[in-house]
Amino acid sequence: MHRMASVLAIVVAAPLAAEAQHSPPQPYAGLDSRTVKALSAEQIADLKAGRGMGLALPAELNGYPGPTHVLELAGPLDLTPDQRTRTEALVVAMKAEAIPLGERLIASEAALDRLFAEKRVTVDTLQDASTQIGVAQAALRTAHLRYHLDMLAVLTPEQTARYGALRGYGGGTHRH
C-alpha cells in the first residue's frame, strides 16, 4: 500500500512539476524596467523616427498608398521623375510633422508614468494625462493618414492598383 501511494504521488506530481517548469512567463514581466512603461524601446525609436507603426492601416489596407512604401516600390511602380520628387517631398513633410508629434506622445506617456511612479496620480491628473495622450495619438494618426490621401494625387489609378498588388492586398482592386 505504501508503494502504491508513492507511485500515485509521483504520477500526480510529475506533470505538475513539468508544467511549472514550462509555464509561460508572466505577460508584463520585465516591462517594469522600461523607461516609459507603456512604450517599448522599438515603439520609442519608431516614434522618434516618424515611422507609421501601423497608424495608417485604414488607409493602407483600403487602397491609399503610403509615401514611404511608394518610394520603396518606385521601380515596379514605374514612378516618373516628377512622381518620385513629389513622393520624396511627401515623405520629408510627413517626417517633419510626425517626429515632433511622436516626441509629444512619448512625453505624454512619460508624464502619465511619472504620476504613477511618484504616487501623485489622482482622478483629475489621470484624466488630464490620458487626454494629452489621446490628443497626441490622434494628431499623429491623422498626420500619417493624411499623407496616404496625398499620395492619390501623385499616382495614377493604375499605379495605385499595382501598389496594392505589390503589397499583397487583394490583388490591388480598390477603387476611389
ZAZAVEX-485080 format. One record per residue (C-alpha): residue in one letter; x negated, y, z negated; residue number from 1. Coordinates in steps of 0.1 Angstrom, whole numbers, plus 5000, padded with zeros to 4 digits. Example, Ala and Ser with C-alpha at 12.3 -4.5 7.8 and 13.67 -1.06 7.14 Angstrom:
2
type = a&x = 4877&y = 4955&z = 4922&seq = 1
type = s&x = 4863&y = 4989&z = 4929&seq = 2
// end
This chain:
176
type = m&x = 5000&y = 5000&z = 5000&seq = 1
type = h&x = 4972&y = 5024&z = 4991&seq = 2
type = r&x = 4955&y = 5016&z = 5025&seq = 3
type = m&x = 4988&y = 5024&z = 5043&seq = 4
type = a&x = 4991&y = 5057&z = 5025&seq = 5
type = s&x = 4956&y = 5066&z = 5036&seq = 6
type = v&x = 4963&y = 5057&z = 5072&seq = 7
type = l&x = 4995&y = 5077&z = 5072&seq = 8
type = a&x = 4977&y = 5107&z = 5057&seq = 9
type = i&x = 4951&y = 5105&z = 5085&seq = 10
type = v&x = 4977&y = 5102&z = 5112&seq = 11
type = v&x = 4996&y = 5132&z = 5099&seq = 12
type = a&x = 4966&y = 5153&z = 5090&seq = 13
type = a&x = 4945&y = 5148&z = 5122&seq = 14
type = p&x = 4969&y = 5166&z = 5146&seq = 15
type = l&x = 4973&y = 5194&z = 5122&seq = 16
type = a&x = 4936&y = 5199&z = 5118&seq = 17
type = a&x = 4931&y = 5197&z = 5156&seq = 18
type = e&x = 4959&y = 5223&z = 5161&seq = 19
type = a&x = 4943&y = 5246&z = 5135&seq = 20
type = q&x = 4910&y = 5243&z = 5154&seq = 21
type = h&x = 4926&y = 5251&z = 5187&seq = 22
type = s&x = 4952&y = 5276&z = 5177&seq = 23
type = p&x = 4951&y = 5307&z = 5198&seq = 24
type = p&x = 4936&y = 5338&z = 5183&seq = 25
type = q&x = 4960&y = 5365&z = 5170&seq = 26
type = p&x = 4971&y = 5388&z = 5198&seq = 27
type = y&x = 4957&y = 5420&z = 5181&seq = 28
type = a&x = 4926&y = 5405&z = 5166&seq = 29
type = g&x = 4896&y = 5428&z = 5173&seq = 30
type = l&x = 4918&y = 5457&z = 5186&seq = 31
type = d&x = 4913&y = 5474&z = 5152&seq = 32
type = s&x = 4878&y = 5483&z = 5163&seq = 33
type = r&x = 4888&y = 5503&z = 5194&seq = 34
type = t&x = 4881&y = 5540&z = 5194&seq = 35
type = v&x = 4917&y = 5547&z = 5204&seq = 36
type = k&x = 4937&y = 5517&z = 5192&seq = 37
type = a&x = 4964&y = 5519&z = 5219&seq = 38
type = l&x = 4939&y = 5520&z = 5248&seq = 39
type = s&x = 4913&y = 5495&z = 5259&seq = 40
type = a&x = 4879&y = 5506&z = 5270&seq = 41
type = e&x = 4889&y = 5498&z = 5306&seq = 42
type = q&x = 4920&y = 5519&z = 5303&seq = 43
type = i&x = 4900&y = 5549&z = 5289&seq = 44
type = a&x = 4875&y = 5545&z = 5318&seq = 45
type = d&x = 4903&y = 5544&z = 5343&seq = 46
type = l&x = 4920&y = 5575&z = 5329&seq = 47
type = k&x = 4887&y = 5594&z = 5328&seq = 48
type = a&x = 4880&y = 5584&z = 5365&seq = 49
type = g&x = 4915&y = 5594&z = 5377&seq = 50
type = r&x = 4925&y = 5558&z = 5387&seq = 51
type = g&x = 4961&y = 5549&z = 5390&seq = 52
type = m&x = 4963&y = 5519&z = 5367&seq = 53
type = g&x = 4995&y = 5508&z = 5383&seq = 54
type = l&x = 5013&y = 5540&z = 5376&seq = 55
type = a&x = 5024&y = 5544&z = 5412&seq = 56
type = l&x = 5036&y = 5508&z = 5417&seq = 57
type = p&x = 5072&y = 5520&z = 5425&seq = 58
type = a&x = 5057&y = 5539&z = 5455&seq = 59
type = e&x = 5030&y = 5514&z = 5464&seq = 60
type = l&x = 5054&y = 5484&z = 5465&seq = 61
type = n&x = 5081&y = 5502&z = 5483&seq = 62
type = g&x = 5062&y = 5513&z = 5514&seq = 63
type = y&x = 5044&y = 5545&z = 5502&seq = 64
type = p&x = 5007&y = 5540&z = 5507&seq = 65
type = g&x = 4982&y = 5553&z = 5482&seq = 66
type = p&x = 4954&y = 5576&z = 5494&seq = 67
type = t&x = 4926&y = 5557&z = 5478&seq = 68
type = h&x = 4937&y = 5524&z = 5493&seq = 69
type = v&x = 4943&y = 5540&z = 5527&seq = 70
type = l&x = 4906&y = 5551&z = 5527&seq = 71
type = e&x = 4896&y = 5515&z = 5517&seq = 72
type = l&x = 4916&y = 5503&z = 5548&seq = 73
type = a&x = 4906&y = 5531&z = 5571&seq = 74
type = g&x = 4891&y = 5508&z = 5597&seq = 75
type = p&x = 4920&y = 5483&z = 5600&seq = 76
type = l&x = 4945&y = 5513&z = 5599&seq = 77
type = d&x = 4926&y = 5530&z = 5628&seq = 78
type = l&x = 4926&y = 5563&z = 5610&seq = 79
type = t&x = 4918&y = 5593&z = 5632&seq = 80
type = p&x = 4891&y = 5617&z = 5621&seq = 81
type = d&x = 4919&y = 5641&z = 5611&seq = 82
type = q&x = 4937&y = 5615&z = 5591&seq = 83
type = r&x = 4906&y = 5605&z = 5573&seq = 84
type = t&x = 4898&y = 5641&z = 5564&seq = 85
type = r&x = 4934&y = 5647&z = 5552&seq = 86
type = t&x = 4933&y = 5615&z = 5532&seq = 87
type = e&x = 4900&y = 5623&z = 5517&seq = 88
type = a&x = 4913&y = 5657&z = 5507&seq = 89
type = l&x = 4943&y = 5640&z = 5490&seq = 90
type = v&x = 4920&y = 5617&z = 5470&seq = 91
type = v&x = 4899&y = 5647&z = 5459&seq = 92
type = a&x = 4930&y = 5666&z = 5449&seq = 93
type = m&x = 4946&y = 5636&z = 5432&seq = 94
type = k&x = 4915&y = 5630&z = 5411&seq = 95
type = a&x = 4912&y = 5667&z = 5402&seq = 96
type = e&x = 4948&y = 5666&z = 5389&seq = 97
type = a&x = 4947&y = 5631&z = 5374&seq = 98
type = i&x = 4914&y = 5633&z = 5354&seq = 99
type = p&x = 4925&y = 5662&z = 5332&seq = 100
type = l&x = 4959&y = 5645&z = 5327&seq = 101
type = g&x = 4942&y = 5613&z = 5318&seq = 102
type = e&x = 4920&y = 5631&z = 5293&seq = 103
type = r&x = 4951&y = 5647&z = 5278&seq = 104
type = l&x = 4967&y = 5613&z = 5275&seq = 105
type = i&x = 4936&y = 5599&z = 5257&seq = 106
type = a&x = 4935&y = 5629&z = 5234&seq = 107
type = s&x = 4972&y = 5625&z = 5226&seq = 108
type = e&x = 4968&y = 5588&z = 5219&seq = 109
type = a&x = 4938&y = 5595&z = 5197&seq = 110
type = a&x = 4958&y = 5621&z = 5177&seq = 111
type = l&x = 4985&y = 5596&z = 5170&seq = 112
type = d&x = 4959&y = 5571&z = 5160&seq = 113
type = r&x = 4943&y = 5596&z = 5136&seq = 114
type = l&x = 4976&y = 5603&z = 5120&seq = 115
type = f&x = 4980&y = 5567&z = 5110&seq = 116
type = a&x = 4943&y = 5561&z = 5102&seq = 117
type = e&x = 4943&y = 5591&z = 5078&seq = 118
type = k&x = 4976&y = 5581&z = 5064&seq = 119
type = r&x = 4991&y = 5616&z = 5073&seq = 120
type = v&x = 5019&y = 5603&z = 5096&seq = 121
type = t&x = 5054&y = 5615&z = 5088&seq = 122
type = v&x = 5086&y = 5611&z = 5108&seq = 123
type = d&x = 5081&y = 5646&z = 5122&seq = 124
type = t&x = 5044&y = 5642&z = 5131&seq = 125
type = l&x = 5052&y = 5608&z = 5146&seq = 126
type = q&x = 5079&y = 5624&z = 5168&seq = 127
type = d&x = 5056&y = 5652&z = 5179&seq = 128
type = a&x = 5027&y = 5629&z = 5187&seq = 129
type = s&x = 5049&y = 5605&z = 5206&seq = 130
type = t&x = 5065&y = 5633&z = 5226&seq = 131
type = q&x = 5030&y = 5646&z = 5235&seq = 132
type = i&x = 5020&y = 5611&z = 5247&seq = 133
type = g&x = 5052&y = 5608&z = 5267&seq = 134
type = v&x = 5048&y = 5642&z = 5283&seq = 135
type = a&x = 5012&y = 5633&z = 5293&seq = 136
type = q&x = 5022&y = 5599&z = 5306&seq = 137
type = a&x = 5050&y = 5614&z = 5327&seq = 138
type = a&x = 5027&y = 5641&z = 5342&seq = 139
type = l&x = 5001&y = 5616&z = 5351&seq = 140
type = r&x = 5025&y = 5592&z = 5366&seq = 141
type = t&x = 5042&y = 5620&z = 5386&seq = 142
type = a&x = 5009&y = 5631&z = 5399&seq = 143
type = h&x = 4999&y = 5596&z = 5412&seq = 144
type = l&x = 5034&y = 5591&z = 5427&seq = 145
type = r&x = 5034&y = 5624&z = 5445&seq = 146
type = y&x = 5001&y = 5616&z = 5463&seq = 147
type = h&x = 5018&y = 5585&z = 5477&seq = 148
type = l&x = 5046&y = 5607&z = 5490&seq = 149
type = d&x = 5020&y = 5630&z = 5506&seq = 150
type = m&x = 5004&y = 5600&z = 5525&seq = 151
type = l&x = 5036&y = 5595&z = 5545&seq = 152
type = a&x = 5029&y = 5629&z = 5562&seq = 153
type = v&x = 4994&y = 5617&z = 5572&seq = 154
type = l&x = 5001&y = 5582&z = 5585&seq = 155
type = t&x = 5022&y = 5572&z = 5614&seq = 156
type = p&x = 5051&y = 5548&z = 5607&seq = 157
type = e&x = 5031&y = 5520&z = 5624&seq = 158
type = q&x = 5001&y = 5527&z = 5602&seq = 159
type = t&x = 5024&y = 5527&z = 5571&seq = 160
type = a&x = 5038&y = 5493&z = 5581&seq = 161
type = r&x = 5003&y = 5480&z = 5588&seq = 162
type = y&x = 4992&y = 5492&z = 5554&seq = 163
type = g&x = 5019&y = 5472&z = 5538&seq = 164
type = a&x = 5010&y = 5441&z = 5557&seq = 165
type = l&x = 4973&y = 5445&z = 5550&seq = 166
type = r&x = 4981&y = 5449&z = 5513&seq = 167
type = g&x = 5003&y = 5418&z = 5514&seq = 168
type = y&x = 5036&y = 5434&z = 5508&seq = 169
type = g&x = 5064&y = 5415&z = 5525&seq = 170
type = g&x = 5050&y = 5420&z = 5560&seq = 171
type = g&x = 5049&y = 5458&z = 5558&seq = 172
type = t&x = 5085&y = 5461&z = 5569&seq = 173
type = h&x = 5095&y = 5491&z = 5547&seq = 174
type = r&x = 5114&y = 5519&z = 5564&seq = 175
type = h&x = 5117&y = 5555&z = 5554&seq = 176
// end
